[in-house]
Amino acid sequence: MVRFEAWLLMVFLGLMWALPIWMSTLTPQFCTSLKTLEDRLNASLRKRYLKHNFPINYTLQVRYEEVFRLKNISKLNDSADLRDLQELWFEVTDRGIKKILTVLPEKHPTRRKYLKELHDQFILIEENFQEQNPYEGAIPEVIRDIKERLEDTNYQGWRSVTPKSLLDNCYRSMHCLFKDCFVINGTQYDYCKPQHWRKGKETQG
């Protein structure tokens, strides 16, 4: 009887340990929504609406932290877990899309035919993510520092980037942080490596 109770206790503790992992698993419904976003972020649409519809060499002034690149993820991996990085990706992407929208006139084709709809879709996916993965525990210091810099009114680290580059990096980092949603024919590619995006047209990066 004692052994049985001990076994039940071990099973219970094991379930308690595994529960947060299961809860953070990306659901098929979420992945379907993310793949729809992937379709709207494909290379041809990014080029048409965020390059061809803007003046040549047009750039925006953004904070360094607002350009979420693969190398930023690799630097943060040791200091924050995947859930923290996914949350940060949503915040940075939202800011990037809004920043582009602020410079577009109401009747600009990029706003009317592409970016407004993209942003509405993105917000729905973000809300779905928050519902499925409620945040618990303390935010890592490195993430907290980034969030503070994103809101710093005396920020000094401004840089010039093209509208297209903001969503290029969004597209690649999305695949890196949510790679379980982008398995192709049973193969999970290493989307976090810059070399992957240099392979050719099949990456659409």
C-alpha positions as CSV (number, residue, x, y, z in Angstrom):
1,M,0.0,0.0,0.0
2,V,2.8,2.4,0.9
3,R,4.5,1.6,-2.5
4,F,1.3,2.3,-4.3
5,E,0.8,5.7,-2.6
6,A,4.4,6.6,-3.3
7,W,3.9,5.7,-7.0
8,L,0.7,7.8,-7.1
9,L,2.7,10.7,-5.6
10,M,5.4,10.4,-8.2
11,V,2.8,10.3,-11.0
12,F,1.1,13.4,-9.6
13,L,4.4,15.3,-9.3
14,G,5.3,14.2,-12.9
15,L,2.0,15.6,-14.1
16,M,2.5,18.9,-12.3
17,W,5.9,19.2,-13.9
18,A,4.7,18.4,-17.4
19,L,1.5,20.6,-17.3
20,P,3.2,23.9,-18.1
21,I,5.0,22.2,-21.0
22,W,1.7,20.8,-22.4
23,M,0.0,24.2,-21.9
24,S,2.6,26.0,-23.9
25,T,2.4,23.6,-26.8
26,L,1.2,25.3,-30.0
27,T,-2.3,24.0,-30.9
28,P,-3.2,23.0,-34.5
29,Q,-5.7,25.9,-34.6
30,F,-3.0,28.4,-33.7
31,C,-0.6,27.0,-36.2
32,T,-3.3,27.3,-38.9
33,S,-3.7,31.0,-38.1
34,L,0.0,31.5,-38.1
35,K,0.3,29.8,-41.6
36,T,-2.4,32.2,-42.8
37,L,-0.3,35.1,-41.6
38,E,2.7,33.5,-43.3
39,D,0.8,33.6,-46.6
40,R,0.1,37.3,-46.1
41,L,3.8,37.9,-45.4
42,N,5.1,36.1,-48.5
43,A,8.0,37.6,-50.3
44,S,6.0,38.9,-53.4
45,L,3.5,40.8,-51.2
46,R,6.2,42.3,-49.1
47,K,8.0,43.4,-52.1
48,R,4.9,44.8,-53.9
49,Y,3.4,46.7,-50.9
50,L,6.5,47.6,-48.8
51,K,9.1,48.3,-51.5
52,H,7.5,49.2,-54.8
53,N,4.8,51.3,-53.2
54,F,7.3,53.5,-51.4
55,P,9.9,56.0,-52.8
56,I,13.3,54.6,-53.6
57,N,15.5,54.3,-50.5
58,Y,12.6,55.3,-48.2
59,T,13.4,54.6,-44.6
60,L,11.8,54.8,-41.1
61,Q,13.5,55.8,-37.9
62,V,13.1,53.0,-35.4
63,R,14.7,51.8,-32.2
64,Y,17.4,49.1,-32.4
65,E,15.1,46.8,-30.4
66,E,12.3,47.3,-33.0
67,V,14.2,45.3,-35.6
68,F,13.8,41.7,-34.3
69,R,16.5,39.7,-36.2
70,L,17.6,36.1,-35.9
71,K,20.9,37.1,-34.3
72,N,18.8,38.9,-31.6
73,I,17.1,35.7,-30.8
74,S,20.4,33.7,-30.6
75,K,21.7,36.3,-28.1
76,L,18.7,36.1,-25.9
77,N,18.3,32.3,-25.9
78,D,20.5,31.9,-22.8
79,S,18.7,34.5,-20.8
80,A,15.0,34.0,-21.7
81,D,12.9,31.0,-22.5
82,L,10.9,30.5,-25.7
83,R,7.7,31.8,-24.3
84,D,9.4,35.1,-23.4
85,L,10.8,35.4,-26.9
86,Q,7.5,34.7,-28.5
87,E,5.8,37.3,-26.4
88,L,8.5,39.8,-27.3
89,W,8.1,38.9,-31.0
90,F,4.4,39.8,-30.9
91,E,5.1,43.2,-29.2
92,V,7.9,44.2,-31.6
93,T,6.0,43.1,-34.7
94,D,2.9,45.0,-33.6
95,R,5.0,48.1,-33.1
96,G,6.7,47.7,-36.5
97,I,3.4,47.4,-38.4
98,K,1.9,50.4,-36.5
99,K,5.0,52.4,-37.3
100,I,4.6,51.8,-41.0
101,L,0.9,52.6,-40.8
102,T,1.6,56.0,-39.2
103,V,3.4,57.2,-42.3
104,L,0.8,56.1,-44.8
105,P,-2.1,58.4,-46.0
106,E,-5.5,56.9,-45.5
107,K,-5.9,56.2,-49.2
108,H,-2.5,54.7,-49.8
109,P,-2.8,51.3,-51.5
110,T,-0.4,49.7,-49.0
111,R,-2.7,50.7,-46.2
112,R,-6.0,49.9,-47.8
113,K,-5.1,46.7,-49.7
114,Y,-2.5,45.1,-47.4
115,L,-1.2,46.5,-44.2
116,K,-4.4,47.3,-42.3
117,E,-5.8,43.9,-43.0
118,L,-2.5,42.3,-42.0
119,H,-2.5,44.1,-38.7
120,D,-6.1,43.1,-37.9
121,Q,-5.2,39.5,-38.6
122,F,-2.0,39.8,-36.5
123,I,-3.9,41.1,-33.5
124,L,-6.4,38.2,-33.6
125,I,-3.5,35.7,-33.6
126,E,-1.8,37.5,-30.7
127,E,-5.0,37.4,-28.7
128,N,-5.3,33.7,-29.4
129,F,-1.7,33.1,-28.3
130,Q,-2.3,35.0,-25.0
131,E,-5.4,32.9,-24.3
132,Q,-3.6,29.7,-24.9
133,N,-0.3,30.7,-23.1
134,P,-1.2,32.9,-20.1
135,Y,1.9,34.4,-18.7
136,E,3.0,33.2,-15.3
137,G,6.1,34.1,-13.3
138,A,8.6,36.9,-13.5
139,I,9.7,38.4,-16.7
140,P,13.5,37.9,-17.3
141,E,15.6,40.9,-16.7
142,V,16.9,41.0,-20.2
143,I,13.3,41.1,-21.6
144,R,12.3,43.7,-19.1
145,D,15.2,45.9,-20.2
146,I,14.2,45.6,-23.8
147,K,10.6,46.6,-23.0
148,E,11.8,49.6,-21.1
149,R,14.0,50.7,-24.0
150,L,11.0,50.3,-26.3
151,E,9.1,52.9,-24.2
152,D,12.1,55.2,-23.4
153,T,11.2,58.8,-24.4
154,N,14.8,59.8,-24.2
155,Y,16.0,56.9,-26.4
156,Q,19.3,57.5,-28.3
157,G,19.8,54.3,-30.4
158,W,17.7,55.2,-33.4
159,R,18.4,53.6,-36.8
160,S,17.1,53.9,-40.3
161,V,15.4,50.9,-41.9
162,T,13.1,50.3,-44.9
163,P,9.5,49.3,-44.3
164,K,10.1,46.0,-46.1
165,S,13.1,45.1,-43.8
166,L,10.9,45.3,-40.7
167,L,8.5,42.6,-42.1
168,D,11.4,40.6,-43.6
169,N,12.8,40.2,-40.2
170,C,9.3,39.6,-38.7
171,Y,8.8,36.7,-41.3
172,R,12.1,35.0,-40.5
173,S,11.9,35.4,-36.8
174,M,8.4,34.0,-36.8
175,H,9.6,30.8,-38.4
176,C,12.4,30.6,-35.9
177,L,10.2,31.1,-32.8
178,F,7.2,29.1,-33.9
179,K,9.1,26.4,-36.0
180,D,6.8,23.6,-34.8
181,C,4.1,25.3,-37.0
182,F,6.2,25.2,-40.1
183,V,7.1,21.6,-40.5
184,I,7.2,20.7,-44.2
185,N,6.6,17.1,-45.3
186,G,7.6,15.9,-41.9
187,T,10.9,17.9,-42.0
188,Q,11.5,20.7,-39.4
189,Y,14.0,23.1,-40.9
190,D,16.4,25.1,-38.8
191,Y,14.8,28.5,-39.4
192,C,16.9,30.1,-36.7
193,K,20.1,29.9,-38.8
194,P,20.7,32.7,-41.3
195,Q,22.1,30.1,-43.7
196,H,18.7,28.7,-44.2
197,W,17.4,32.0,-45.7
198,R,20.3,32.0,-48.2
199,K,19.4,28.7,-49.8
200,G,17.1,30.0,-52.5
201,K,13.6,31.0,-53.5
202,E,12.0,28.1,-51.7
203,T,12.6,29.9,-48.4
204,Q,10.6,32.9,-49.5
205,G,12.6,35.0,-47.0
